[in-house]
Amino acid sequence: MISPELRDEISVAYEARRELGPEYEHAVLESFAAGAAEAIDRRVDARLAERAPEARQPDNSYVAVPVFSLLFGVGGSIWLTAGAGADSDSVFAMWLGIVLLNIAFGRMYRRSR
């Protein structure tokens, strides 16, 4: 199927060849071929751009919340017990909050997919 742009280029090349005569035929054909090649390149690029999202690497940003909450939990446990002299109830409350945060995040992530 010939695009309207290519059809217009064919018409322009034909009219230019008729007006300029056979001595410029080679130049007119070269110009037309270059324009047709550009049009084909644009169509191929558009098709590749449509398929590009399929070829992207997967988004693994959802891993950040569990990893950082684990680091926060370990660091917080060490600080609460060694540095602040808190009792085990404080450490348990902190870990309970971390677990609930991760459960909520996991549910939100599954709904968004």
Backbone as CSV, one residue per row, in Angstrom:
resi,resn,N_x,N_y,N_z,CA_x,CA_y,CA_z,C_x,C_y,C_z
1,MET,0.846,-1.175,0.000,0.000,0.000,0.000,0.889,1.236,0.000
2,ILE,0.650,2.111,-0.913,1.447,3.325,-1.045,0.846,4.403,-0.152
3,SER,1.713,4.999,0.658,1.252,6.063,1.551,0.996,7.328,0.734
4,PRO,0.157,8.213,1.260,-0.104,9.475,0.551,1.166,10.300,0.349
5,GLU,2.080,10.255,1.315,3.333,10.995,1.174,4.147,10.470,-0.005
6,LEU,4.245,9.157,-0.117,5.014,8.550,-1.201,4.346,8.816,-2.547
7,ARG,3.028,8.791,-2.570,2.301,9.080,-3.811,2.575,10.516,-4.262
8,ASP,2.612,11.439,-3.300,2.924,12.836,-3.627,4.348,12.967,-4.159
9,GLU,5.286,12.242,-3.541,6.675,12.300,-3.997,6.814,11.745,-5.414
10,ILE,6.062,10.702,-5.720,6.093,10.134,-7.073,5.580,11.171,-8.077
11,SER,4.488,11.841,-7.715,3.930,12.861,-8.609,4.903,14.011,-8.827
12,VAL,5.543,14.449,-7.749,6.498,15.553,-7.860,7.685,15.137,-8.726
13,ALA,8.191,13.921,-8.509,9.330,13.449,-9.304,8.954,13.339,-10.780
14,TYR,7.756,12.867,-11.069,7.316,12.728,-12.451,7.197,14.099,-13.118
15,GLU,6.598,15.058,-12.410,6.439,16.403,-12.971,7.798,17.071,-13.167
16,ALA,8.713,16.875,-12.200,10.047,17.469,-12.333,10.784,16.880,-13.523
17,ARG,10.655,15.599,-13.740,11.310,14.934,-14.879,10.763,15.460,-16.193
18,ARG,9.430,15.664,-16.243,8.810,16.176,-17.471,9.261,17.604,-17.762
19,GLU,9.338,18.441,-16.713,9.711,19.837,-16.920,11.193,19.999,-17.236
20,LEU,12.048,19.220,-16.564,13.491,19.393,-16.736,14.045,18.658,-17.948
21,GLY,13.354,17.643,-18.374,13.801,16.900,-19.547,14.658,15.704,-19.177
22,PRO,14.999,14.909,-20.205,15.722,13.662,-19.961,17.144,13.861,-19.433
23,GLU,17.733,15.025,-19.650,19.113,15.212,-19.176,19.191,15.279,-17.636
24,TYR,18.096,15.584,-16.973,18.077,15.629,-15.504,17.382,14.410,-14.902
25,GLU,17.071,13.443,-15.736,16.338,12.267,-15.270,17.083,11.540,-14.153
26,HIS,18.394,11.380,-14.284,19.182,10.673,-13.277,19.115,11.388,-11.923
27,ALA,19.233,12.702,-11.926,19.189,13.475,-10.680,17.808,13.392,-10.030
28,VAL,16.769,13.459,-10.866,15.405,13.369,-10.339,15.173,11.996,-9.713
29,LEU,15.626,10.940,-10.374,15.447,9.591,-9.835,16.233,9.386,-8.540
30,GLU,17.440,9.954,-8.477,18.215,9.849,-7.242,17.516,10.558,-6.094
31,SER,16.977,11.716,-6.373,16.262,12.464,-5.343,15.023,11.700,-4.873
32,PHE,14.299,11.117,-5.827,13.123,10.328,-5.477,13.508,9.107,-4.642
33,ALA,14.568,8.415,-5.040,15.003,7.229,-4.305,15.411,7.588,-2.883
34,ALA,16.082,8.717,-2.705,16.474,9.146,-1.362,15.243,9.462,-0.512
35,GLY,14.270,10.135,-1.098,13.034,10.433,-0.371,12.269,9.174,-0.009
36,ALA,12.215,8.212,-0.943,11.519,6.954,-0.665,12.235,6.180,0.441
37,ALA,13.560,6.195,0.421,14.324,5.506,1.465,14.059,6.140,2.833
38,GLU,13.984,7.462,2.889,13.675,8.139,4.151,12.281,7.778,4.643
39,ALA,11.320,7.713,3.733,9.957,7.342,4.121,9.913,5.922,4.664
40,ILE,10.633,5.017,4.026,10.683,3.635,4.502,11.343,3.580,5.875
41,ASP,12.434,4.326,6.045,13.110,4.356,7.343,12.178,4.864,8.445
42,ARG,11.403,5.902,8.140,10.462,6.428,9.142,9.422,5.386,9.519
43,ARG,8.907,4.648,8.545,7.903,3.618,8.837,8.498,2.484,9.652
44,VAL,9.721,2.079,9.324,10.382,1.020,10.098,10.642,1.491,11.527
45,ASP,11.124,2.728,11.681,11.359,3.261,13.018,10.074,3.315,13.835
46,ALA,8.968,3.692,13.190,7.685,3.742,13.898,7.259,2.353,14.357
47,ARG,7.448,1.354,13.509,7.098,-0.012,13.906,7.992,-0.518,15.023
48,LEU,9.267,-0.193,14.966,10.175,-0.606,16.043,9.831,0.094,17.351
49,ALA,9.410,1.353,17.267,9.028,2.080,18.476,7.785,1.476,19.111
50,GLU,6.882,0.933,18.297,5.695,0.277,18.839,6.065,-0.979,19.609
51,ARG,7.072,-1.678,19.150,7.482,-2.928,19.792,8.479,-2.718,20.916
52,ALA,9.056,-1.537,21.033,10.102,-1.271,22.028,9.656,-1.532,23.464
53,PRO,8.430,-1.168,23.865,8.053,-1.452,25.254,8.105,-2.946,25.594
54,GLU,7.873,-3.812,24.621,7.937,-5.246,24.882,9.369,-5.691,25.153
55,ALA,10.330,-5.009,24.554,11.721,-5.426,24.661,12.441,-4.778,25.846
56,ARG,11.776,-3.904,26.573,12.418,-3.236,27.701,12.731,-4.221,28.810
57,GLN,13.687,-3.848,29.634,14.007,-4.661,30.790,12.898,-4.515,31.817
58,PRO,12.658,-5.553,32.592,11.579,-5.478,33.583,11.900,-4.462,34.680
59,ASP,10.865,-3.873,35.235,11.008,-2.895,36.310,11.097,-3.634,37.638
60,ASN,12.249,-3.575,38.263,12.444,-4.257,39.537,12.465,-3.291,40.712
61,SER,11.877,-2.126,40.554,11.896,-1.130,41.623,11.083,-1.564,42.837
62,TYR,10.186,-2.518,42.677,9.381,-2.984,43.803,10.234,-3.699,44.858
63,VAL,11.442,-4.070,44.522,12.321,-4.769,45.457,12.881,-3.801,46.499
64,ALA,12.853,-2.513,46.225,13.473,-1.527,47.114,12.814,-1.495,48.494
65,VAL,11.493,-1.552,48.570,10.816,-1.452,49.867,11.188,-2.625,50.772
66,PRO,11.096,-3.874,50.328,11.498,-4.967,51.233,12.971,-4.923,51.631
67,VAL,13.832,-4.578,50.695,15.265,-4.551,51.013,15.563,-3.462,52.035
68,PHE,15.070,-2.255,51.800,15.348,-1.171,52.737,14.651,-1.374,54.074
69,SER,13.483,-1.991,54.073,12.838,-2.246,55.357,13.608,-3.302,56.152
70,LEU,14.189,-4.267,55.485,15.033,-5.250,56.169,16.271,-4.574,56.757
71,LEU,16.913,-3.716,55.972,18.075,-2.981,56.485,17.693,-2.078,57.656
72,PHE,16.560,-1.414,57.538,16.084,-0.564,58.620,15.781,-1.393,59.863
73,GLY,15.178,-2.550,59.668,14.844,-3.411,60.807,16.073,-3.907,61.538
74,VAL,17.070,-4.350,60.799,18.300,-4.842,61.438,19.018,-3.686,62.136
75,GLY,19.181,-2.577,61.438,19.836,-1.418,62.053,19.066,-0.889,63.244
76,GLY,17.752,-0.817,63.111,16.917,-0.348,64.217,16.969,-1.281,65.409
77,SER,17.005,-2.571,65.174,17.099,-3.534,66.270,18.406,-3.366,67.023
78,ILE,19.485,-3.218,66.291,20.793,-3.036,66.930,20.800,-1.736,67.733
79,TRP,20.291,-0.664,67.124,20.284,0.617,67.826,19.385,0.586,69.055
80,LEU,18.192,-0.009,68.934,17.273,-0.043,70.077,17.826,-0.858,71.236
81,THR,18.422,-1.977,70.937,18.905,-2.830,72.019,20.247,-2.357,72.567
82,ALA,21.174,-2.015,71.718,22.511,-1.661,72.198,22.632,-0.181,72.537
83,GLY,22.137,0.675,71.649,22.339,2.110,71.826,21.338,2.770,72.748
84,ALA,20.076,2.449,72.598,19.041,3.135,73.362,18.645,2.369,74.613
85,GLY,19.056,1.132,74.716,18.729,0.328,75.897,17.244,0.025,76.009
86,ALA,16.554,-0.078,74.878,15.116,-0.356,74.889,14.875,-1.831,75.161
87,ASP,13.659,-2.125,75.588,13.312,-3.520,75.881,12.839,-4.241,74.623
88,SER,12.558,-5.505,74.768,12.182,-6.331,73.611,10.837,-5.938,73.028
89,ASP,9.956,-5.317,73.840,8.659,-4.894,73.311,8.816,-3.816,72.234
90,SER,9.785,-2.939,72.413,10.029,-1.889,71.418,10.534,-2.494,70.109
91,VAL,11.429,-3.461,70.208,11.953,-4.123,69.010,10.835,-4.887,68.308
92,PHE,9.996,-5.565,69.088,8.871,-6.293,68.503,7.908,-5.341,67.799
93,ALA,7.629,-4.193,68.405,6.710,-3.220,67.801,7.282,-2.678,66.488
94,MET,8.605,-2.444,66.495,9.227,-1.957,65.268,9.108,-3.001,64.150
95,TRP,9.420,-4.257,64.457,9.344,-5.312,63.446,7.907,-5.546,62.994
96,LEU,6.949,-5.428,63.903,5.544,-5.569,63.520,5.161,-4.476,62.524
97,GLY,5.605,-3.246,62.767,5.338,-2.158,61.829,5.974,-2.417,60.474
98,ILE,7.198,-2.937,60.464,7.878,-3.241,59.200,7.136,-4.322,58.435
99,VAL,6.695,-5.370,59.120,5.960,-6.449,58.466,4.641,-5.926,57.893
100,LEU,3.910,-5.126,58.678,2.638,-4.576,58.185,2.856,-3.652,56.983
101,LEU,3.925,-2.858,57.015,4.251,-1.997,55.881,4.506,-2.833,54.627
102,ASN,5.254,-3.913,54.766,5.551,-4.760,53.606,4.311,-5.482,53.095
103,ILE,3.434,-5.898,53.978,2.181,-6.534,53.542,1.329,-5.537,52.763
104,ALA,1.204,-4.318,53.287,0.426,-3.286,52.591,1.036,-2.962,51.232
105,PHE,2.358,-2.826,51.188,3.023,-2.533,49.917,2.824,-3.672,48.926
106,GLY,2.940,-4.914,49.380,2.756,-6.067,48.493,1.362,-6.099,47.890
107,ARG,0.369,-5.776,48.683,-1.014,-5.773,48.171,-1.223,-4.638,47.166
108,MET,-0.658,-3.473,47.474,-0.785,-2.348,46.536,-0.076,-2.666,45.233
109,TYR,1.067,-3.308,45.307,1.818,-3.638,44.100,1.061,-4.637,43.257
110,ARG,0.474,-5.654,43.873,-0.281,-6.658,43.102,-1.503,-6.045,42.434
111,ARG,-2.164,-5.104,43.084,-3.331,-4.458,42.488,-2.950,-3.589,41.293
112,SER,-1.768,-2.979,41.361,-1.359,-2.089,40.284,-0.912,-2.844,39.051
113,ARG,-0.603,-4.099,39.151,-0.157,-4.879,37.996,-1.334,-5.371,37.284
